[in-house]
């Protein structure tokens, strides 16, 4: 996948639910497109209900707005796959300020 140097395009998305004037729930999605330094931790195999499943984990180093707080409700979309956030670390470096650990969703 093409990128700028070591940086690859990713999307951060979060679904929020609110109640409208009629009392019905409405769902909206916040999406941010940004560049990340992606590290692949490889995959693993495990048995779930008699089936072999594959797990894929990655680490994303990003620069994201400091006035927004990332949490486990956000999803990372990268190269056609959706990753669930399993770990967040706030760091203070020039190139990035968040380190996200994520596993692919089945």
C-alpha positions as CSV (number, residue, x, y, z in Angstrom):
1,X,0.0,0.0,0.0
2,X,1.4,3.3,-1.0
3,X,2.1,6.0,1.6
4,X,4.4,8.9,2.4
5,X,7.7,7.4,3.5
6,X,6.8,5.1,6.5
7,X,3.4,6.6,6.9
8,X,0.2,4.9,5.6
9,X,-3.3,6.3,5.4
10,X,-5.8,5.2,8.0
11,X,-9.2,6.3,9.2
12,X,-10.4,6.6,12.8
13,X,-14.1,6.3,13.2
14,X,-16.5,6.4,16.1
15,X,-20.3,5.8,16.1
16,X,-22.3,7.9,18.4
17,X,-26.0,7.4,19.3
18,X,-28.3,10.2,20.2
19,X,-32.1,10.7,20.7
20,X,-33.9,13.0,18.3
21,X,-37.0,15.1,19.1
22,X,-39.3,12.2,18.5
23,X,-37.5,10.0,21.0
24,X,-36.0,7.8,18.3
25,X,-32.3,6.9,18.4
26,X,-30.2,8.2,15.6
27,X,-26.7,7.0,14.9
28,X,-23.9,9.2,13.4
29,X,-20.3,8.4,12.5
30,X,-17.3,10.6,13.2
31,X,-14.5,9.9,10.8
32,X,-11.0,11.3,10.6
33,X,-8.5,10.4,7.8
34,X,-4.9,10.7,8.9
35,X,-1.4,9.2,8.4
36,X,0.1,6.6,10.7
37,X,3.3,4.8,11.1
38,X,2.1,1.1,11.1
39,X,3.9,-1.8,12.8
40,X,2.7,-5.3,12.1
41,X,3.0,-7.7,15.1
42,X,2.1,-10.7,13.0
43,X,-0.8,-13.1,13.5
44,X,-1.6,-16.0,15.7
45,X,-4.0,-19.0,15.5
46,X,-6.4,-20.2,18.1
47,X,-9.3,-22.6,18.5
48,X,-12.8,-21.1,19.0
49,X,-15.8,-23.4,19.0
50,X,-13.8,-26.0,17.1
51,X,-12.7,-23.6,14.4
52,X,-9.3,-22.2,13.8
53,X,-9.4,-18.4,13.9
54,X,-6.6,-16.0,12.9
55,X,-5.7,-12.9,14.9
56,X,-3.9,-10.0,13.4
57,X,-2.5,-7.2,15.6
58,X,-0.9,-3.9,14.6
59,X,0.4,-0.8,16.2
60,X,-0.4,2.6,14.8
61,X,1.6,5.7,15.7
62,X,-0.4,8.9,14.9
63,X,-0.6,12.6,15.5
64,X,-4.2,13.4,16.6
65,X,-5.8,16.5,18.0
66,X,-4.8,17.0,21.6
67,X,-8.2,18.4,22.5
68,X,-10.0,15.1,21.6
69,X,-9.6,12.1,23.8
70,X,-9.3,8.7,22.1
71,X,-10.8,5.7,23.8
72,X,-11.8,2.1,23.1
73,X,-15.0,3.2,21.3
74,X,-13.0,4.3,18.2
75,X,-12.2,1.9,15.4
76,X,-9.2,2.0,13.0
77,X,-9.8,1.3,9.4
78,X,-6.7,0.3,7.5
79,X,-6.2,-1.4,4.2
80,X,-9.8,-2.7,4.0
81,X,-9.9,-4.1,7.5
82,X,-11.5,-2.7,10.7
83,X,-9.4,-2.9,13.9
84,X,-10.7,-2.7,17.4
85,X,-8.5,-0.7,19.8
86,X,-7.0,-2.8,22.6
87,X,-4.5,-0.3,24.0
88,X,-3.8,3.4,23.9
89,X,-0.7,5.2,25.0
90,X,-0.2,9.0,25.1
91,X,3.3,10.0,24.2
92,X,5.0,13.3,23.6
93,X,7.2,13.1,20.5
94,X,7.5,15.4,17.6
95,X,6.2,13.1,14.9
96,X,3.3,11.5,16.9
97,X,1.4,11.8,20.2
98,X,-0.7,8.6,20.3
99,X,0.4,4.9,20.1
100,X,-2.6,2.6,19.3
101,X,-2.5,-1.2,19.7
102,X,-5.4,-2.9,17.8
103,X,-6.6,-6.3,16.7
104,X,-8.6,-7.0,13.6
105,X,-12.3,-7.5,14.1
106,X,-13.9,-10.8,12.9
